[in-house]
């Protein structure tokens, strides 16, 4: 019974991790692919050309979605702490 609980917690934590990182990683990935195609088309191989836009997009996404990510992680942590007394026998 407890093994099933911990497997469920691990699955839930991976899902929360995916939900928390997707709003930042997906736009950064899209910008990276777009800039990579531009670099390939123009034969410009400058590393800072892709780093700065990705950093800016990540900061903007963090500013937009940071509050909801924090609420998601806080709710998950509160749920875990609330379930601790049921595990102690």
C-alpha positions as CSV (number, residue, x, y, z in Angstrom):
1,X,0.0,0.0,0.0
2,X,2.7,2.5,0.9
3,X,4.7,1.6,-2.2
4,X,1.7,2.5,-4.3
5,X,1.5,5.8,-2.5
6,X,5.1,6.7,-3.1
7,X,4.9,5.8,-6.8
8,X,1.8,8.0,-7.0
9,X,3.7,10.9,-5.4
10,X,6.6,10.4,-7.8
11,X,4.2,10.4,-10.8
12,X,2.4,13.5,-9.5
13,X,5.7,15.3,-8.8
14,X,6.9,14.6,-12.4
15,X,3.6,16.0,-13.7
16,X,3.9,19.1,-11.6
17,X,7.5,19.5,-12.8
18,X,6.3,19.3,-16.4
19,X,3.6,21.9,-15.8
20,X,6.0,24.2,-14.0
21,X,8.7,24.1,-16.6
22,X,6.6,24.0,-19.8
23,X,5.6,27.7,-19.9
24,X,9.3,28.7,-19.9
25,X,10.9,25.9,-21.8
26,X,8.5,25.8,-24.8
27,X,8.9,29.5,-25.9
28,X,12.6,29.4,-25.4
29,X,12.8,26.2,-27.5
30,X,10.7,27.9,-30.2
31,X,13.0,30.9,-30.2
32,X,16.1,28.7,-30.3
33,X,14.8,26.8,-33.3
34,X,13.8,29.9,-35.1
35,X,17.1,31.6,-34.5
36,X,18.9,28.4,-35.4
37,X,17.2,28.4,-38.8
38,X,18.1,32.0,-39.4
39,X,21.7,31.3,-38.5
40,X,21.8,28.3,-40.8
41,X,20.3,30.4,-43.6
42,X,22.6,33.3,-43.2
43,X,25.7,31.3,-42.2
44,X,26.2,33.4,-39.1
45,X,27.7,31.3,-36.3
46,X,27.7,33.6,-33.3
47,X,26.8,32.0,-30.0
48,X,25.7,35.3,-28.3
49,X,23.2,35.9,-31.1
50,X,21.0,33.0,-29.8
51,X,21.8,33.3,-26.1
52,X,20.5,36.9,-25.5
53,X,17.1,36.4,-27.1
54,X,16.5,33.1,-25.3
55,X,17.5,34.8,-22.0
56,X,15.1,37.7,-22.7
57,X,12.2,35.3,-23.6
58,X,12.9,33.2,-20.5
59,X,12.8,36.4,-18.3
60,X,9.5,37.5,-19.9
61,X,7.9,34.1,-19.5
62,X,9.1,33.9,-15.9
63,X,7.6,37.4,-15.2
64,X,4.3,36.4,-16.8
65,X,4.0,32.8,-15.5
66,X,6.1,33.0,-12.4
67,X,3.2,33.6,-10.0
68,X,1.1,30.7,-11.3
69,X,4.2,28.4,-11.2
70,X,4.8,29.4,-7.6
71,X,1.1,28.7,-6.7
72,X,1.3,25.3,-8.4
73,X,4.4,24.3,-6.4
74,X,3.1,25.7,-3.2
75,X,-0.2,23.8,-3.5
76,X,1.7,20.6,-4.3
77,X,4.0,21.1,-1.2
78,X,1.0,21.8,1.1
79,X,-0.7,18.7,-0.1
80,X,2.4,16.6,0.6
81,X,2.8,18.0,4.0
82,X,-0.9,17.5,4.7
83,X,-0.6,13.8,3.9
84,X,2.4,13.2,6.3
85,X,0.2,12.4,9.4
86,X,-1.6,9.7,7.5
87,X,1.7,8.0,6.7
88,X,3.0,8.0,10.3
89,X,1.6,5.0,12.3
